[in-house]
Amino acid sequence: MKVLVTGGGKGVGKGITERFLAMGANVAICGRNPPETLPAAEGREAMFIPCDVRDYEQVEACIDRVVATYGRLDVLVNNAGISAVSDAEVMSEQEWSSVMDTNVKGCFLCAQEVGRHMLSQGHGKIINIASMYGIS
């Protein structure tokens, strides 16, 4: 299994990455900054690709690299996300845009680009991770 986990270097994404690695998958992770240590499990280590999911060209390059390295992409885990620092009544438009660009636009861009590869392969799974804010 060939997997890409956005934001896979820390938190929930790191846990997801480690679980896929433990299951024997080849896993690439992406993020704006490299993690302090690459996620690893069962003697396997994730591959890191720098990518800001808000930028289509970076998303395209990241996914092209995963496919070139692994030959295909079976699973995308859209996990990259940020939280607002401010309460809604004082949040700036810039902060709101940053959250939406990462959490919504980034998810869409990754799914769109991966979807093209998965359609041509005839298979694939896309998993979208939501935050606790989805239920509050």
C-alpha positions as CSV (number, residue, x, y, z in Angstrom):
1,M,0.0,0.0,0.0
2,K,1.3,3.5,-0.9
3,V,0.0,6.3,1.3
4,L,0.3,10.1,1.6
5,V,-0.5,11.7,4.9
6,T,-0.7,15.5,4.8
7,G,0.5,17.0,8.1
8,G,1.8,13.5,8.9
9,G,4.8,14.6,11.0
10,K,3.1,15.4,14.3
11,G,0.0,14.9,16.4
12,V,-2.9,12.9,14.9
13,G,-1.1,12.7,11.5
14,K,2.0,11.2,13.0
15,G,-0.1,8.5,14.7
16,I,-1.9,7.7,11.5
17,T,1.5,7.6,9.7
18,E,3.0,5.2,12.3
19,R,0.0,2.9,12.0
20,F,0.2,2.7,8.2
21,L,4.0,2.0,8.6
22,A,3.3,-0.7,11.1
23,M,0.9,-2.3,8.6
24,G,3.8,-2.5,6.0
25,A,2.7,0.5,3.9
26,N,5.1,2.9,2.2
27,V,4.2,6.3,3.6
28,A,5.0,9.8,2.4
29,I,4.2,12.7,4.6
30,C,4.1,16.4,3.7
31,G,4.0,19.6,5.5
32,R,5.4,23.2,5.4
33,N,8.2,22.2,7.7
34,P,10.0,18.9,8.3
35,P,9.3,17.1,11.6
36,E,12.0,16.9,14.2
37,T,12.1,13.2,13.6
38,L,10.4,11.2,10.8
39,P,7.6,8.9,11.9
40,A,8.7,5.3,12.0
41,A,7.4,1.9,13.0
42,E,8.4,-1.7,12.6
43,G,11.7,-0.6,11.2
44,R,10.0,1.5,8.5
45,E,10.3,5.3,8.1
46,A,8.1,7.8,6.4
47,M,9.5,9.9,3.5
48,F,9.1,13.7,4.0
49,I,8.1,16.0,1.1
50,P,8.0,19.8,1.8
51,C,4.6,21.0,0.7
52,D,2.2,23.9,1.6
53,V,-1.2,22.4,0.8
54,R,-2.6,25.9,0.2
55,D,-0.4,26.1,-3.0
56,Y,-1.6,24.1,-6.0
57,E,1.9,23.9,-7.6
58,Q,3.4,22.5,-4.4
59,V,0.6,20.0,-4.1
60,E,1.0,18.9,-7.7
61,A,4.8,18.5,-7.2
62,C,4.4,16.6,-4.0
63,I,1.9,14.1,-5.4
64,D,3.9,13.7,-8.6
65,R,6.9,12.8,-6.4
66,V,5.0,10.3,-4.4
67,V,3.7,8.6,-7.6
68,A,7.2,8.7,-9.1
69,T,8.7,7.2,-6.0
70,Y,6.1,4.5,-5.3
71,G,4.7,3.9,-8.7
72,R,1.1,4.6,-7.5
73,L,-0.8,6.2,-4.7
74,D,-3.5,4.1,-2.9
75,V,-4.5,6.2,0.0
76,L,-4.6,10.0,0.7
77,V,-5.1,11.0,4.3
78,N,-6.1,14.7,4.3
79,N,-4.9,15.6,7.8
80,A,-3.1,18.9,7.5
81,G,-5.0,21.6,9.4
82,I,-4.6,24.6,11.6
83,S,-6.7,26.1,14.4
84,A,-7.7,29.7,14.8
85,V,-5.9,31.5,17.7
86,S,-8.6,34.1,18.2
87,D,-12.2,33.9,19.2
88,A,-14.6,34.5,16.3
89,E,-15.8,37.9,17.5
90,V,-12.2,39.3,17.3
91,M,-10.7,37.1,14.5
92,S,-9.1,39.1,11.7
93,E,-10.1,38.3,8.1
94,Q,-6.4,37.3,7.5
95,E,-6.5,34.7,10.3
96,W,-9.9,33.4,9.0
97,S,-8.5,33.1,5.4
98,S,-5.4,31.3,6.7
99,V,-7.5,28.7,8.5
100,M,-9.9,28.2,5.5
101,D,-7.1,28.1,3.0
102,T,-5.3,25.3,4.9
103,N,-8.3,23.3,6.2
104,V,-10.6,23.6,3.2
105,K,-8.7,24.7,0.1
106,G,-5.8,22.5,1.0
107,C,-8.0,19.4,1.4
108,F,-9.7,20.1,-1.9
109,L,-6.5,20.7,-3.8
110,C,-4.9,17.5,-2.5
111,A,-8.1,15.4,-3.2
112,Q,-8.5,16.9,-6.6
113,E,-4.9,16.1,-7.7
114,V,-4.8,12.7,-6.0
115,G,-8.2,11.9,-7.5
116,R,-6.8,12.3,-11.0
117,H,-4.2,9.7,-10.3
118,M,-6.6,7.4,-8.6
119,L,-9.1,7.6,-11.4
120,S,-6.4,6.6,-13.9
121,Q,-5.3,3.7,-11.6
122,G,-8.8,2.6,-11.2
123,H,-8.7,2.5,-7.4
124,G,-7.8,4.5,-4.3
125,K,-9.2,5.9,-1.1
126,I,-9.3,9.5,0.2
127,I,-9.7,10.0,4.0
128,N,-10.5,13.5,5.3
129,I,-9.8,14.2,8.9
130,A,-11.9,16.8,10.6
131,S,-11.3,18.6,13.8
132,M,-13.2,18.9,17.0
133,Y,-14.5,22.2,15.7
134,G,-16.7,20.2,13.3
135,I,-19.0,19.3,16.2
136,S,-18.9,22.4,18.3
